[in-house]
Amino acid sequence: MAGDFRKILCSELEKRGSMTTVEIYDLFSDLNPKTVAWHLHDELVKGHVARRSHGIYVLPSGIPRSDERQTNIPDLSRAAYTVLKESGYDFYLSGLDGLNGLSFKVDGNYPVIVCTKPADVKDVQLLLMRHFDLAATEDDFCNFDEVAMRRIQFLVLSSDDFSLQREDFAFAEKAFVDLYYAVTRLEYPLSVSELPHVLSLLSLNAYRFRRATKDRGLSDELNFLLSYNREFVKGLGTYI
């Protein structure tokens, strides 16, 4: 029921722009008002809808539609998106492509981070290599020399949680977690020192961030970011 409630509510909000509490209750008049209130609160917590003011609900401003995404991602990402969409595989673009168009835009020859179902990782890797150049999975890096590393155009990561994306693009929370993982584990060509700056530009939804760290196996490492003390972290930096 939660998925249906979200789909109906988000579709209606997209058409109307905003809705009052009364209008939402009327939209789900077949449900018990307490059930509507519970689902509405749940969608607020999960970040699928936002409260613009008291009693007024809208879609979150930080989640662009797919057509908006297309204008903010590099040509390689756009071409890969088309190939993957036509292939029928479940996938979503993550990392920088999930962040471009939100608070900033990053240009340059960065590998495209693609998430897909665990059973499809190898098939998606081969699909991308047939159409483009080198695609790597998490298991490949021990086999690559420096020359091969420079050729990598795609990182194909597994994901069990497809609630962390919309229209084949990762939510910002998942995009950041995957970018962090790629930079710190897979020699992604972005400086680790850039990650705090990226994080500072984002407004994280705690629920989605925790799900994202769990999906990537980084819960213990990253969940402190939800409530870290800035002065403590700055002070810690002088000792490490």
Secondary structure in CASP SS format (residue, H / E / C, confidence):
PFRMAT SS
TARGET T0000
AUTHOR 0000-0000-0000
METHOD secondary structure of the structure
MODEL  1
M C 1.00
A H 1.00
G H 1.00
D H 1.00
F H 1.00
R H 1.00
K H 1.00
I H 1.00
L H 1.00
C H 1.00
S H 1.00
E H 1.00
L H 1.00
E H 1.00
K H 1.00
R H 1.00
G C 1.00
S C 1.00
M E 1.00
T E 1.00
T H 1.00
V H 1.00
E H 1.00
I H 1.00
Y H 1.00
D H 1.00
L H 1.00
F C 1.00
S C 1.00
D C 1.00
L C 1.00
N C 1.00
P H 1.00
K H 1.00
T H 1.00
V H 1.00
A H 1.00
W H 1.00
H H 1.00
L H 1.00
H H 1.00
D H 1.00
E H 1.00
L H 1.00
V H 1.00
K H 1.00
G C 1.00
H C 1.00
V C 1.00
A E 1.00
R E 1.00
R E 1.00
S E 1.00
H C 1.00
G C 1.00
I E 1.00
Y E 1.00
V E 1.00
L C 1.00
P C 1.00
S C 1.00
G C 1.00
I C 1.00
P C 1.00
R C 1.00
S H 1.00
D H 1.00
E H 1.00
R H 1.00
Q H 1.00
T C 1.00
N C 1.00
I C 1.00
P C 1.00
D H 1.00
L H 1.00
S H 1.00
R H 1.00
A H 1.00
A H 1.00
Y H 1.00
T H 1.00
V H 1.00
L H 1.00
K H 1.00
E H 1.00
S H 1.00
G C 1.00
Y C 1.00
D C 1.00
F E 1.00
Y E 1.00
L E 1.00
S E 1.00
G C 1.00
L H 1.00
D H 1.00
G H 1.00
L H 1.00
N E 1.00
G C 1.00
L C 1.00
S C 1.00
F E 1.00
K C 1.00
V C 1.00
D C 1.00
G C 1.00
N C 1.00
Y C 1.00
P C 1.00
V E 1.00
I E 1.00
V E 1.00
C E 1.00
T E 1.00
K C 1.00
P H 1.00
A H 1.00
D H 1.00
V H 1.00
K H 1.00
D H 1.00
V H 1.00
Q H 1.00
L H 1.00
L H 1.00
L H 1.00
M H 1.00
R H 1.00
H H 1.00
F C 1.00
D C 1.00
L C 1.00
A E 1.00
A E 1.00
T E 1.00
E C 1.00
D C 1.00
D C 1.00
F H 1.00
C H 1.00
N H 1.00
F C 1.00
D C 1.00
E H 1.00
V H 1.00
A H 1.00
M H 1.00
R H 1.00
R H 1.00
I C 1.00
Q C 1.00
F E 1.00
L E 1.00
V E 1.00
L E 1.00
S E 1.00
S C 1.00
D C 1.00
D C 1.00
F H 1.00
S H 1.00
L H 1.00
Q E 1.00
R E 1.00
E C 1.00
D C 1.00
F E 1.00
A E 1.00
F C 1.00
A H 1.00
E H 1.00
K H 1.00
A H 1.00
F H 1.00
V H 1.00
D H 1.00
L H 1.00
Y H 1.00
Y H 1.00
A H 1.00
V H 1.00
T H 1.00
R H 1.00
L C 1.00
E C 1.00
Y C 1.00
P C 1.00
L C 1.00
S C 1.00
V H 1.00
S H 1.00
E H 1.00
L H 1.00
P H 1.00
H H 1.00
V H 1.00
L H 1.00
S H 1.00
L C 1.00
L C 1.00
S C 1.00
L C 1.00
N C 1.00
A H 1.00
Y H 1.00
R H 1.00
F H 1.00
R H 1.00
R H 1.00
A H 1.00
T H 1.00
K H 1.00
D H 1.00
R H 1.00
G C 1.00
L C 1.00
S H 1.00
D H 1.00
E H 1.00
L H 1.00
N H 1.00
F H 1.00
L H 1.00
L H 1.00
S C 1.00
Y C 1.00
N C 1.00
R H 1.00
E H 1.00
F H 1.00
V H 1.00
K H 1.00
G H 1.00
L H 1.00
G C 1.00
T C 1.00
Y C 1.00
I C 1.00
END
